[in-house]
Amino acid sequence: MSESEKNNVLNINYIIQPLIGPNCSEYAVAHANVTVTPFRTFAEVSMLPDIVQSMRKLGLNRVQRLQSYAWPHILNGSGHGVLIVSAPRSGRKMGYVPPMAHPGRESKRERYGG
Ligand SMILES: Nc1ncnc2c1ncn2[C@@H]1O[C@H](COP(=O)(O)OP(=O)(O)OP(=O)(O)O)[C@@H](O)[C@H]1O
């Protein structure tokens, strides 16, 4: 390792900081082998309108940080699984249930025309 590489390793920008915050759901570390453009608002959520409506009825009023990355990634379909690690009650379940419902319902509609 060269002297400049050693200096870079010691540089604060190269040290991974722990997630410290009053509400950990404000922070997300998202790794993927494809580019994921996060949903920032409900207006950007490209799921069937009745799924979005159901989420609204359940009281989902803002896109949690982990959901902003998990939803578009899962919506990419087969081969785009997620591993969500987050605090209890931080929206993990809602991080995968709505987008998982999306393709199933869509194909059912196409199949049965309903
Ligand atoms: N986007 C959102 N906006 C507002 N409330 C939300 C949102 N996502 C989830 N919630 C609410 O937060 C609570 C926890 O959500 P959820 O069950 O998805 O989290 P969890 O991390 O799986 O929780 P648990 O620790 O109970 O398993 C629920 O009451 C849910 O309705």
The ligand as an SDF file (V2000), in Angstrom:
LIG
                    3D

 31 33  0  0  0  0  0  0  0  0999 V2000
  -44.8740    4.5760    5.0590 N   0  0  0  0  0  0  0  0  0  0  0  0
  -45.4850    4.5590    6.2490 C   0  0  0  0  0  0  0  0  0  0  0  0
  -46.1360    5.6560    6.6940 N   0  0  0  0  0  0  0  0  0  0  0  0
  -46.7720    5.6490    7.9030 C   0  0  0  0  0  0  0  0  0  0  0  0
  -46.8330    4.5690    8.7110 N   0  0  0  0  0  0  0  0  0  0  0  0
  -46.1970    3.4510    8.2950 C   0  0  0  0  0  0  0  0  0  0  0  0
  -45.4980    3.3860    7.0600 C   0  0  0  0  0  0  0  0  0  0  0  0
  -44.9730    2.1470    6.9220 N   0  0  0  0  0  0  0  0  0  0  0  0
  -45.3380    1.4720    8.0140 C   0  0  0  0  0  0  0  0  0  0  0  0
  -46.0700    2.2450    8.8460 N   0  0  0  0  0  0  0  0  0  0  0  0
  -46.6800    1.8610   10.1250 C   0  0  0  0  0  0  0  0  0  0  0  0
  -45.6330    1.5790   11.0490 O   0  0  0  0  0  0  0  0  0  0  0  0
  -45.9690    0.4230   11.7940 C   0  0  0  0  0  0  0  0  0  0  0  0
  -44.8780   -0.6150   11.5990 C   0  0  0  0  0  0  0  0  0  0  0  0
  -44.8720   -1.0010   10.2350 O   0  0  0  0  0  0  0  0  0  0  0  0
  -44.4210   -2.4660    9.8070 P   0  0  0  0  0  0  0  0  0  0  0  0
  -45.3160   -3.4960   10.4270 O   0  0  0  0  0  0  0  0  0  0  0  0
  -44.2990   -2.4750    8.3150 O   0  0  0  0  0  0  0  0  0  0  0  0
  -42.9780   -2.4660   10.4620 O   0  0  0  0  0  0  0  0  0  0  0  0
  -42.1070   -3.6880   11.0170 P   0  0  0  0  0  0  0  0  0  0  0  0
  -40.7220   -3.1530   11.1110 O   0  0  0  0  0  0  0  0  0  0  0  0
  -42.3060   -4.8990   10.1470 O   0  0  0  0  0  0  0  0  0  0  0  0
  -42.7780   -3.8810   12.4520 O   0  0  0  0  0  0  0  0  0  0  0  0
  -42.6670   -5.0820   13.5200 P   0  0  0  0  0  0  0  0  0  0  0  0
  -41.4500   -4.7430   14.3660 O   0  0  0  0  0  0  0  0  0  0  0  0
  -43.9410   -4.9470   14.3000 O   0  0  0  0  0  0  0  0  0  0  0  0
  -42.5390   -6.3760   12.7700 O   0  0  0  0  0  0  0  0  0  0  0  0
  -47.3630   -0.0480   11.3350 C   0  0  0  0  0  0  0  0  0  0  0  0
  -48.3260    0.4960   12.2140 O   0  0  0  0  0  0  0  0  0  0  0  0
  -47.4780    0.5670    9.9670 C   0  0  0  0  0  0  0  0  0  0  0  0
  -48.8240    0.8170    9.6160 O   0  0  0  0  0  0  0  0  0  0  0  0
  1  2  1  0
  2  3  1  0
  2  7  2  0
  3  4  2  0
  4  5  1  0
  5  6  2  0
  6  7  1  0
  6 10  1  0
  7  8  1  0
  8  9  2  0
  9 10  1  0
 10 11  1  0
 11 12  1  0
 11 30  1  0
 12 13  1  0
 13 14  1  0
 13 28  1  0
 14 15  1  0
 15 16  1  0
 16 17  2  0
 16 18  1  0
 16 19  1  0
 19 20  1  0
 20 21  2  0
 20 22  1  0
 20 23  1  0
 23 24  1  0
 24 25  2  0
 24 26  1  0
 24 27  1  0
 28 29  1  0
 28 30  1  0
 30 31  1  0
M  END
$$$$
